[in-house]
Every structure is written in structure tokens, then in C-alpha cells.
Amino acid sequence: EPEVTQTPSHQVTQMGQEVILRCVPISNHLYFYWYRQILGQKVEFLVSFYNNEISEKSEIFDDQFSVERPDGSNFTLKIRSTKLEDSAMYFCASTEEAGGPYEQYFGPGTRLTVT
Amino acid sequence: SQQGEEDPQALSIQEGENATMNCSYKTSINNLQWYRQNSGRGLVHLILIRSNEREKHSGRLRVTLDTSKKSSSLLITASRAADTASYFCARLQNTDKLIFGTGTRLQVFP
């Protein structure tokens, strides 16, 4: 069964450093998402991406964040200058169609620890 | 707040018992989805119920949706220790983003 993959599984970085989290969505999917989950809290939407541009972003997704689909398979989330409060689990998701009865398939997540 | 609320926050039961988790929300929805998350792991999609559906089954899972009350419930029948996890409802609003609830931590004792 096809699945969303994410790398790395765990990333430790120092405050102020840039990180890039990588995701490979399911190959025939067209809509891509990033969510995050701070430890012990609920999952929060960050950004959706379609047709090589951002469809929607939350207020969490400020200028320090960016997303890119550099080739036909990868989907990346970059945090330019990490803060302690960016420590969280980051989930990538993809779906074949937006809205309607379409399941969003989630990757296993990248645990980001900012020290 | 647009966030969903789930209750109970935590639920402990014995194997073989049924577990019921509830989810409430405040805005209209296109569909509502239930996800499972094992501790520190990814999200696994369990079941999706559309706004025009009232009940849906998948194996030992039964989901109901009451749009007039803006609530949904997930029932796991004949629970197993392996069902121990956190369960989240997530609703799709007019856009394509999922709004997750606060989750219920289910502990099933053997």
C-alpha cells in the first residue's frame, strides 16, 4: 500500500539554525500539507500546497517557514531560524483531491528538537 | 474557537469492553474523520463520515454523526490491549485543512 514517507525521523538543531524537513507524498496525490503537534497538544494545521503554490496557511506559518516542491516527488518544509517553541512533531500529509470525502494520508512524522 | 473538543480526555477500560469517545465541534463541516495515534507516532486514518451520513462501520469501529448537535462519536467494540492509543476527530471545513480535536487517550488493560 502506498504511503507518505518523511525524513529524518528525528532532527536536533540549535536555536537560530535552519532546518529542512522532507516528505515524499503518495505519487498520484496532488494536494500536500504540513501539520505540527507540540508534545501533549493537538495536531495543528500549518500549510496546504497545490499546483506549486500555497493554498492556505495558518497564523503559525509565519515568514520563518517556507514550503517547496523542488522536484516531482519531494515536498519540503523549511524553518529559516528555529526557535525553542518550534520543537514539535511535524507531519506531512497528502491527498488526491481537496475537500469532499478524501482521506488525508499522514506520514510518520519528524520529531524536531530545538535546543 | 473553531477547535473540536473530545471527551473524555482519558479513558481506561478492560479488554473486551467497549470504548466510546465523543467529539463536538462548532462550525459546519464537509466531513469528519477519526484518526488514531500511538504514543509518539504518526496518525493513522480510521474512518471518514460525510456530513450527509449518520452512521458508518468499519470492523470493530462504529462512528455516528449528528450534525444538528454538531457531535460525533467513535465506538470501539470488544477492545484489545493493542487499541491503546490516542484517538482524534478531525473535521474538514470549507477549505481542505483538517481541524483536529484535543483527543482521547484510551488505555486498554489486558
Contacts between the chains, C-beta under 8 A, distances in Angstrom:
chain1	res1	chain2	res2	distance
A	31	B	96	6.3
A	33	B	96	8.0
A	33	B	97	7.1
A	33	B	98	7.9
A	35	B	98	7.5
A	35	B	100	7.9
A	42	B	3	7.2
A	42	B	88	7.1
A	42	B	100	4.9
A	42	B	101	6.6
A	42	B	102	5.1
A	42	B	103	6.2
A	43	B	43	6.9
A	43	B	88	6.7
A	43	B	90	7.5
A	43	B	98	7.8
A	43	B	100	4.1
A	44	B	100	7.3
A	45	B	97	4.3
A	45	B	98	6.5
A	45	B	99	7.0
A	48	B	95	7.5
A	48	B	96	5.8
A	48	B	97	5.8
A	55	B	95	7.7
A	55	B	96	7.0
A	56	B	95	5.5
A	56	B	96	7.5
A	56	B	97	6.1
A	58	B	97	7.8
A	89	B	40	7.7
A	91	B	42	6.6
A	91	B	43	6.4
A	93	B	98	7.9
A	95	B	96	7.5
A	98	B	95	8.0
A	98	B	96	3.5
A	99	B	30	5.9
A	99	B	92	6.7
A	99	B	94	7.9
A	99	B	95	7.7
A	99	B	96	5.1
A	100	B	30	6.5
A	100	B	31	7.4
A	101	B	31	5.6
A	101	B	48	5.9
A	101	B	50	5.4
A	103	B	33	6.9
A	103	B	45	5.0
A	103	B	48	5.8
A	104	B	33	7.7
A	104	B	45	7.3
A	104	B	98	6.0
A	105	B	45	6.9
A	106	B	35	7.6
A	106	B	42	5.4
A	106	B	43	4.1
A	106	B	44	7.6
A	106	B	45	7.3
A	107	B	42	6.2
A	108	B	41	6.6
A	108	B	42	3.9
A	109	B	41	7.2
A	109	B	42	5.0
A	111	B	40	7.6
